Amino acid sequence: MQYEKSFRRLVVWQRGKELTIFVYKITKDFPPEEKFAMVSQMRRSAYSVVANIAEGNAKSTPKDRVHFINIAEGSLTELDCFAEIASELGYLIRPDYERILELINKCFYLLKKFKESQNFTLNSPQKNSQTSQKSQESQKSQ
């Protein structure tokens, strides 16, 4: 049974998990000298994406959720950078490089949409009317 706000229900988290598993699979064949360098960095940036989506989803305010989504986007950018370098060094075959880019781009798109939904909540008419009401009440009391 999943709790109400389970991150597992988020499509963006599901695609991020798919990306993370793919990164683990493709980096297992990297040269041994990259085990504690590029392999470690690529894996950490991949699982940072899903961890930050999950943690952000547990936060109670849209502002806090967006903060963690921003961190996830940074981790995706880092992974994108490492994937290009790995490809140019010959550590990734072309189809794997194309697949990782496809997954990264899909995750970026989904994070953008998730962030937009949170920003909508931040800027919703109800929130704006509450702010406007408080401002009017403040002006009346002066």
Disulfide bonds with the S-S distance in Angstrom:
none
